[in-house]
Amino acid sequence: MSDIRMDNKTVLITGATDGLGRALAVRLGAAGARLILHGRNPDRATAVADEVAAAGGHAPLIILADLSRLVEVDRLADEIIARTPRLDVLVNNAGTGGRPDGRRELSADGNELLWAVNHLAPYRLTRRLLPLLQASAPSRVVNIASAGQLEIDLDDPTPEHDYNPYAAYCRAKLAMIMATIEYAGELDGTGVTVNALHPATLMATTMVLESGVTPISTVAEGADATLRLICDPGLSQTTGRYFNGARPGRPHPQADDPHARRRLLEISDTAIISAVIRIDPTPADRP
């Protein structure tokens, strides 16, 4: 999509300092969007902001946060709510493939790291920003998922035994898709759409390159597919769907099970509540 216009639209991109997020930021900035860029590294975030400016875009708002920590997810949401009156598009792009050595790692909240970053963080961030998205409707949530999906044991969603980072990644991305479908049902009639996509297979991103796998798609291909969900007027009413690139896709069959989806959200909310209680024992803020 080379002729898009996003004038006066406010777009938040998580994981905007590299790969797909960076490509989306530059193209959306050039299209006139007012960008909120999330990242962890201030120098890399500034470099992306400079690219946006060089492409003729508005100066982005940069907010740094470590999304492996739910307190940081909440702080990110608080800053966005405080600093912008509207949010037209939320792109949940930030993700991790885990440690280079493949060892299981826990977040500061005690959650398996890939589950924390790839599922709990976007799930929580979306929940916190829903009032702003609804006030800005029509608005869109675009979740960057994956064609790699693996059934989740709802009694043990992040098993320690025989840990495999690829399996953990696939379970977390299926969880993201399941949450997408549930959010879409909850938001029916509000003007907020929620969709997920596998942007492209093995794009030439840092995550893929560091894994030692040979890329077979370009970041530009993934950006094209993602921009379609962000900008295409023909998809303004489309919600609760999973796309494989530019085509409608079929997620893992577990995503079609409403009981499994609701159980997943119960598990996710429990993890979030536990983290919030550890951070602040007062009951003021709950999912």
ZIVENCOR-V581254 format. One record per residue. SS is DSSP state (a for helix, b for strand, c for the rest). PSI is psi in degrees with one decimal (none if undefined). OMEGA is omega in whole degrees, 0 to 359 (NA if undefined). Layout:
SS	PSI	OMEGA
SS	PSI	OMEGA
This chain:
c	97.8	186
c	-13.7	186
c	27.1	183
c	151.0	172
c	132.9	181
c	34.3	182
c	131.6	177
c	12.6	174
c	133.3	179
b	126.3	186
b	126.2	172
b	127.5	176
b	117.6	173
c	150.8	184
c	45.7	187
c	3.3	187
c	2.3	182
c	162.5	170
a	-132.1	184
a	-43.2	181
a	-40.5	179
a	-44.3	179
a	-41.5	178
a	-41.3	181
a	-46.5	182
a	-44.1	183
a	-39.5	178
a	-36.1	176
a	-43.2	178
a	-25.0	180
c	3.3	175
c	1.3	181
c	149.8	171
b	113.0	191
b	141.0	165
b	115.6	185
b	122.2	174
b	141.6	173
b	-177.4	177
c	-30.3	185
c	118.4	184
a	-35.9	181
a	-41.9	180
a	-36.6	178
a	-41.3	178
a	-37.7	179
a	-40.1	178
a	-42.2	178
a	-38.5	177
a	-38.7	177
a	-40.7	179
a	-45.6	179
a	-40.8	180
a	-26.2	178
c	3.9	178
c	11.9	183
c	167.8	174
c	154.9	176
c	120.2	182
c	157.2	169
b	126.5	180
b	129.4	175
b	121.1	182
b	141.0	177
c	147.8	174
c	104.9	187
c	1.0	173
c	-11.8	181
c	121.9	184
a	-28.1	175
a	-32.8	178
a	-33.6	175
a	-44.7	179
a	-38.9	179
a	-40.2	176
a	-47.0	179
a	-42.8	180
a	-42.7	181
a	-40.2	179
a	-46.2	180
a	-37.8	182
a	-26.3	191
a	-4.5	177
c	138.8	180
c	-9.6	182
c	159.8	176
c	111.4	183
c	-31.9	182
b	131.5	171
b	121.0	176
b	106.3	178
b	90.2	186
c	-27.1	185
c	138.3	180
c	171.7	178
c	149.2	175
c	2.0	177
c	-173.3	183
c	146.0	177
c	-29.7	181
c	-0.4	176
c	4.8	181
c	148.2	177
c	134.5	183
c	144.4	178
b	147.3	173
c	173.4	178
c	-23.0	179
c	-2.6	180
c	10.4	178
c	147.2	175
b	133.3	195
a	-43.4	182
a	-35.6	175
a	-41.8	182
a	-47.2	186
a	-42.9	187
a	-17.7	179
a	-59.8	187
a	-40.7	182
a	-52.7	179
a	-33.1	177
a	-47.3	180
a	-44.2	182
a	-43.0	179
a	-46.0	179
a	-45.6	182
a	-31.1	185
a	-0.2	182
a	-43.0	179
a	-39.2	179
a	-40.7	177
a	-40.9	180
a	-38.2	179
a	-21.5	182
c	2.2	186
c	144.8	7
c	133.8	182
b	166.9	186
b	144.0	168
b	127.5	179
b	117.0	182
b	123.6	181
b	101.9	183
c	-144.4	182
c	152.0	172
c	-19.4	175
c	107.3	182
c	141.7	182
c	137.5	182
c	140.2	182
c	127.3	171
c	106.5	187
c	-9.5	172
c	-15.2	181
c	72.7	189
c	-21.1	181
c	67.3	187
c	146.0	176
c	-31.3	186
c	132.3	178
c	51.0	184
c	134.3	177
c	118.6	185
a	-32.6	179
a	-41.9	177
a	-41.0	179
a	-40.5	178
a	-45.2	182
a	-36.8	176
a	-41.2	181
a	-38.3	180
a	-33.7	173
a	-39.4	177
a	-39.9	178
a	-42.0	180
a	-42.0	179
a	-40.7	177
a	-35.3	177
a	-46.7	182
a	-41.6	180
a	-42.9	177
a	-41.3	181
a	-41.9	178
a	-41.6	179
a	-34.5	186
c	7.0	181
c	126.6	179
c	-2.8	181
c	-13.5	186
c	0.6	177
b	122.1	176
b	149.3	181
b	118.8	180
b	159.0	179
b	154.6	177
b	153.3	164
b	105.7	189
c	-42.6	179
c	159.0	185
c	123.1	175
c	60.5	174
b	159.3	181
c	64.7	179
c	168.5	178
a	-41.6	181
a	-44.5	181
a	-45.6	182
a	-39.6	181
a	-22.2	179
a	-12.0	181
c	5.7	180
c	141.8	178
c	122.9	179
c	147.2	176
c	-3.2	176
b	157.5	176
c	157.9	175
a	-34.2	179
a	-37.5	177
a	-44.4	178
a	-37.3	178
a	-40.0	178
a	-47.0	181
a	-39.5	181
a	-41.5	179
a	-31.5	177
a	-44.1	179
a	-28.7	180
a	-39.7	195
a	-25.9	191
c	117.9	179
a	-28.1	180
a	-12.5	179
a	14.9	185
c	-25.6	180
c	0.3	182
c	128.0	182
c	155.6	179
c	26.0	185
c	156.5	173
b	131.8	180
b	143.0	171
b	98.8	189
c	-130.3	181
c	-0.4	185
b	146.7	172
b	137.3	181
c	171.3	176
c	114.9	177
c	176.8	176
c	141.3	183
a	-25.9	179
a	-27.7	179
a	-20.2	180
a	-4.7	183
c	107.6	183
a	-32.6	179
a	-41.0	178
a	-40.2	180
a	-45.0	181
a	-38.7	177
a	-39.8	177
a	-45.0	181
a	-34.2	175
a	-44.3	178
a	-43.6	182
a	-44.8	180
a	-38.0	178
a	-41.9	178
a	-40.3	181
a	-45.2	179
a	-41.9	179
a	-41.3	179
a	-42.0	181
a	-41.5	180
a	-39.4	178
a	-34.8	181
a	-43.9	184
c	110.1	185
c	-6.6	178
c	150.2	184
c	20.5	189
c	-37.2	186
c	118.4	180
c	156.5	179
c	none	NA
